[in-house]
Amino acid sequence: MSMNITAVNTADLQIQIQKLFSDYHPQSRVWIYQSYRDMNAAEEQNITAELKNFCKTWTAHQIALRADALILLHRFILLIVDEAVSGASGCSIDKSVHVIQRIEQHYQMQLLNRLNLILLQVDELHTATFSEVKNKLHHWQDAYLFDNSITSLQQLHTRWLIPVKDSYLVR
């Protein structure tokens, strides 16, 4: 599943986010990886196939995980595990990180750099580093931040896209 959106309306996007993984428990574990650049259609198709195959075989202590993955807005890779069914372990999480590292290297995209930020301002996605945003915080006052530090589906639905003025950036 990929959401094919280039320019986004904040209100519409928030509604779409609230519908993601609707058949999963609200406390399901979520990991978000973002690319500093847009993925093209072929990359999205290949990466989605790789992630779907991984999720089908993803286990924790030889127990299958109820898991899924999707690419959103050509930038974000989302992984989810329904921990109400079976919880992810340290080793299983390591396996997922290795998959992300392989994708990052193969497609030459930064997915693990948490200092890269994506903001939504005037219905357009903008990429900036943490320091660029902090140094010009006044410029981003009306923008929204994709807060990739969230860890649950409930947080994804309610706190992933937040006004910059309400984010950790202003603390």
ZICOR-V294122 format. One record per backbone hydrogen bond with DSSP energy under -0.5 kcal/mol. NH is the residue of the N-H (numbers start at 1). CO is the residue of the C=O. E is the energy in kcal/mol with one decimal. If there is no record, write none. Layout:
nh=NH co=CO e=E
nh=NH co=CO e=E
//
This chain:
nh=3 co=71 e=-1.1
nh=4 co=2 e=-0.7
nh=5 co=3 e=-1.5
nh=8 co=123 e=-1.1
nh=10 co=8 e=-0.5
nh=13 co=9 e=-2.9
nh=14 co=10 e=-2.5
nh=15 co=11 e=-1.7
nh=16 co=12 e=-2.3
nh=17 co=13 e=-2.7
nh=18 co=14 e=-1.7
nh=19 co=15 e=-0.6
nh=19 co=16 e=-1.0
nh=20 co=16 e=-0.5
nh=20 co=17 e=-1.4
nh=22 co=19 e=-1.1
nh=24 co=21 e=-2.1
nh=28 co=25 e=-2.3
nh=29 co=81 e=-2.3
nh=30 co=151 e=-2.5
nh=31 co=79 e=-2.4
nh=33 co=77 e=-2.7
nh=34 co=111 e=-0.7
nh=35 co=75 e=-2.7
nh=36 co=110 e=-0.7
nh=39 co=74 e=-2.4
nh=44 co=40 e=-2.7
nh=45 co=41 e=-2.4
nh=46 co=42 e=-2.5
nh=47 co=43 e=-3.1
nh=48 co=44 e=-2.6
nh=49 co=45 e=-2.1
nh=50 co=46 e=-2.3
nh=51 co=47 e=-2.8
nh=52 co=48 e=-2.8
nh=53 co=49 e=-2.4
nh=54 co=50 e=-2.2
nh=55 co=51 e=-2.8
nh=56 co=52 e=-1.8
nh=57 co=53 e=-1.0
nh=57 co=54 e=-0.9
nh=58 co=54 e=-0.8
nh=60 co=63 e=-2.4
nh=63 co=60 e=-1.2
nh=64 co=62 e=-0.5
nh=65 co=58 e=-2.6
nh=67 co=65 e=-1.1
nh=68 co=80 e=-1.8
nh=70 co=78 e=-1.9
nh=71 co=1 e=-1.9
nh=72 co=76 e=-2.7
nh=73 co=3 e=-0.9
nh=75 co=72 e=-1.8
nh=76 co=72 e=-2.6
nh=77 co=33 e=-3.5
nh=78 co=70 e=-2.9
nh=78 co=76 e=-0.5
nh=79 co=31 e=-2.5
nh=80 co=68 e=-2.3
nh=81 co=29 e=-2.3
nh=82 co=66 e=-2.8
nh=83 co=81 e=-1.3
nh=85 co=82 e=-1.6
nh=86 co=82 e=-1.8
nh=93 co=89 e=-2.5
nh=94 co=90 e=-2.2
nh=95 co=91 e=-1.8
nh=96 co=92 e=-1.6
nh=97 co=93 e=-2.2
nh=98 co=94 e=-2.2
nh=99 co=95 e=-1.7
nh=100 co=96 e=-2.2
nh=101 co=97 e=-2.7
nh=102 co=98 e=-2.3
nh=103 co=99 e=-2.3
nh=104 co=100 e=-2.9
nh=105 co=101 e=-2.4
nh=106 co=102 e=-2.9
nh=107 co=103 e=-2.5
nh=108 co=105 e=-0.5
nh=109 co=104 e=-1.9
nh=111 co=109 e=-0.8
nh=114 co=112 e=-1.0
nh=116 co=113 e=-1.3
nh=117 co=128 e=-3.5
nh=119 co=126 e=-2.9
nh=120 co=144 e=-2.9
nh=121 co=119 e=-0.6
nh=121 co=124 e=-2.6
nh=124 co=121 e=-1.2
nh=126 co=119 e=-2.8
nh=128 co=117 e=-2.2
nh=130 co=115 e=-2.4
nh=133 co=129 e=-2.1
nh=134 co=130 e=-2.7
nh=135 co=131 e=-2.5
nh=136 co=132 e=-1.0
nh=137 co=134 e=-0.9
nh=139 co=136 e=-1.5
nh=140 co=136 e=-0.7
nh=140 co=137 e=-1.1
nh=141 co=138 e=-1.0
nh=143 co=140 e=-1.9
nh=144 co=120 e=-2.5
nh=145 co=162 e=-3.5
nh=146 co=118 e=-2.0
nh=147 co=145 e=-0.9
nh=147 co=160 e=-3.4
nh=148 co=146 e=-1.2
nh=150 co=147 e=-1.2
nh=153 co=28 e=-1.9
nh=154 co=26 e=-2.7
nh=156 co=152 e=-2.3
nh=157 co=153 e=-2.5
nh=158 co=154 e=-1.5
nh=159 co=155 e=-3.8
nh=160 co=155 e=-0.8
nh=160 co=156 e=-0.8
nh=162 co=145 e=-2.4
nh=162 co=160 e=-0.8
nh=164 co=143 e=-2.6
nh=165 co=141 e=-0.5
nh=166 co=163 e=-1.8
nh=167 co=164 e=-2.0
nh=170 co=167 e=-1.3
nh=171 co=168 e=-1.0
//
